[in-house]
Amino acid sequence: MNDFQFQNTTKVYFGKDQLGHLHGEVLKYGKSVLVVYGGGSIKKIGLYDKVIKELKENNIEVYELAGVEPNPRHTTVNKGAKICKDNHITSILGIGGGSTIDASKAIAALTLADTDNIWDLVEKKVAWNNALPVLAMPTIASTGSEMDKSCVIANVEKGVKSGINGDILRPKAAFLDPTNTFSVSAKQTACGGFDIMAHLFDMNYFVNSDKYPLQFNVVQTLLRTVREQLPIAIKEPENYAARATMLWAGFMGIK
């Protein structure tokens, strides 16, 4: 095995009765939060109302950035950081898939950087070493962005995707409620499952597995589990056990 350092700093709240802890995590960093989300599916499933109620009942000032795109655009990140800077926001909550959480991380870094354009950080024109605290609430089992330290964004003008990474971007807390994934379509559930498998393939089959027998066997078990549970989640979208297993596999896949 190679030498390595390991620290997993994201606090995980797993299950269907964990939302009551949200305000406590936000208040660790201040009394304001930017809620970042995508096309509005969180409103359809009732999650938006629950989150806003939880925050406002605890006297937290809530700001919003809606409409984050799949493969979030750098201009959207710039917009989010401007909201944070203008209102002295103290934390960010990303709700949705990997794109929303990635956008939240980029916004967190840009808010405390000496520029208004995230692409300056991507191209290393402006140095950065700090970020607002990020909290994450995934609504699909997929990328595992809720517990990793990197983000990818798109610059449509340049026609490229790139990103930034650093330990400071790793979410401080992640709220993983399998019931929030019940409404994900069969197609998107399958796409998320194959995303998890792609990460696992990267870990095993593009390295010399003979040097890493422990990791290899762990990944094999994870792949077998996803192969078993993904068809169940597709066929029975409200099967809590299958959805929970897939959601946790997303985290394991990114590690």
N, C-alpha and C positions, 0 to 999 in steps of 0.2 A: 504494500500500500504506500501511496505517496504521503508526505507530511501534509497536514491540513489543520486549520482552525475552524471551529464550529460554534455558532451561537444562534439560536432561534429565538428572536425577541418578540415576535408577534403573539399577542395574547388572543387565544381563540375561545369564542363563545359558540359552542356547537349545539344545535337543537332548536326546537320550536318554541321554547319559552325563555329566550335569552334577550329579547328586545329591551326589557327593563333595565339592562345594564348599560344601554347606549349612552344615556345622559351622563352617567358617571365617568365614562371614558372621555366624552367631549369636554366635560368640566375640568378634567385634569390639565387642560391646556388653555382654558379661557372660557368665555361665555358667548362665543359666536362660532358659526360653522357654515361652510359652503357645501350645500348638498348638490352633488354632481350626478346626473343620470342621463339616459339616452332618449329613446323615442316615446316614452310614456307608458311602457308596459307595466311599470311599477305602480302606476295609477289604476290600471285595469284590474290588477290582482289585489288592490287594497293596501299594498305595502307602503306606498307614499303617505297615505293618510295616517297610518300607524306611526311611521317615523316622525312626521311633522308634529303629531300630537305628543309623542314622547319627548321631543326636544322642547317644544313651546311650553308644555306644562311644567318644565323644569327651568323656565326663564332663560332659555338659550336663544340668542338672536339668530334667525335662520335666513340665509341667502341661498339663491338657487342658480345653477347653470344646467339648463335642460338641452336636449338635442345633440348630445355627443354622438358622433358618427362611429360606425364600425371603421376600424383603422382611424382613430381620432386625428383630426386635422390640426396642424400647428396653430392655425388662426383661432380655433376653438380654445386651445390651451391658453393662447395670449389673452383671449377674452376673459377666461376664468381668473387668470392671475390679476387682471385689471380690477375685477370685482373685489378680489381679496385685498389688493393694495389700497384701493379707494375706501374700503370699509374696515380696514385693520382687523380682518378676520383671523382667528387664531387656530383653526383646524379645518380639515376637509374630510367629507364623507362621500365616498364613491359607492353608488348603488347600481348594480347591473353586471354586465359581463366584463371580460378582460379589458376591452377598449375603454370603458368608463373608468375602471380602476387605474389603468395606465394613464389616462388623461389627468386623473386626480393627482397622481405622483408628479407628473410634469408640471402641473399648476403649482404644486407645493414647492418645487424647486425654483420655478421662475419667480414666484412671489417674493422670495428673499434674495433674488439675484439682481445685479446692477444692470438690468436690461429689461425691455418689454417684449422681447421676441425669444421664444423658446429655442428657435433654431440657432441662436447665438451660443446656447449651451451645447446643443447637439454638435455643432461644428467647432466647439472649444474656443470660440472667439472671446467668450466671457467665462471666467472661472466661477465655480460655485462649490460650496461645501456645507450648505445648510438647506433645510426645507421645513415647511410647515408640517405638523403631524398629520398623517393620513390614517383614516379609518376606512375599512372596506366591508361591503355587504354584497357578496356575489349572489346573482340570481340564476346562474347556470353553472354546471360542472364542466369546466373547460381548462382555461389557461393556468390557473393557480396563481394569478397575479395578486390575489389577496394576501399572499404570504411571501412574495419574492421581492427582490430589491431593484428591479429594472422596469423600464417602460418603453414602449415603441409607439411612435407617432408618425403621421404622414405629412409630407410637404407636397401638396398637390401642384404648386407652382413649379417646383423642381422635379416632380415626378419620382420622388424617392421616399422610402420609409427608413427611419433610423430611430435612435433613442439615446437615453442616458441611463446610467445605473450607479448605485451607491447604497451602502447600508442605511443611510439616513432616509432613503425612500421606502424602506420596508414598512408596511402598515403597522401602526402601534397596536391595533386590535382588529380582529376580523370576526364578523358575525355570520356564521354559516347555518342557515335554517333550511333544511331540505324541503320544507313545504313551500318555500319561495321559488323552487324549481319545478313545482307540479305543472305549471301552465306552459312550460317550454315545449314547443312543438316537437313532434317525432323527428323531423329533419334536423332541427337545431340540437336536439338531444344527441342524435347520432354524430353530428359534426363536433359537438363538444367531446364526446367519447373518443372520437378519432384524434382529436387534438391532444387529449391526455396520452393516448397510445403513441402518438408521434414523439411527444417529449420522452416517453419511456424508451422508445427505439433509439433516440439520440443518445440516451445514457448508456445503452448496452451495446448496440451493434455498430457504433462508429468509434469504439475504443477497443483496446485489447482486453477482452473480458477475462482472459486467463490470469491477469494481474489483479482482478477485482472480484473474486468468487462470491464474497458476501453481497456486494451490490448487485451482481449479476442475478443471484438467486432471488433477492428481494424484488428486482424488476420483473423477473419471470412470474413471480407470484402476483404482482400487481397487474401485469398484462392478462394473466389468466382470470383474475377477478373482474377486470373491466369487461373481458370477453363474455363472462357469465352474466354480469349484472346489467350491462348496457341493453341487451334485448328485452330484459324484464322492464327496465325503466321506459323503454319505447312502447312496449305493449300495454303496460300498466302504469300510466304517468303519475298516479297518486300512490304508488307503492313506496311507502316511506323508507323501508330498508334499502331498496335498490337505489333510490335517489340519494339517501344519506351516504351509501357506499361510494357512489360516483362522485359526490361532492368532496369527500375526503380523499379519494383517489386523485382528484385534480391537484390537490396540495402535494400529495406524495410524488406525483409525476413531475412537478416542477423542481423538486429537490434533487 
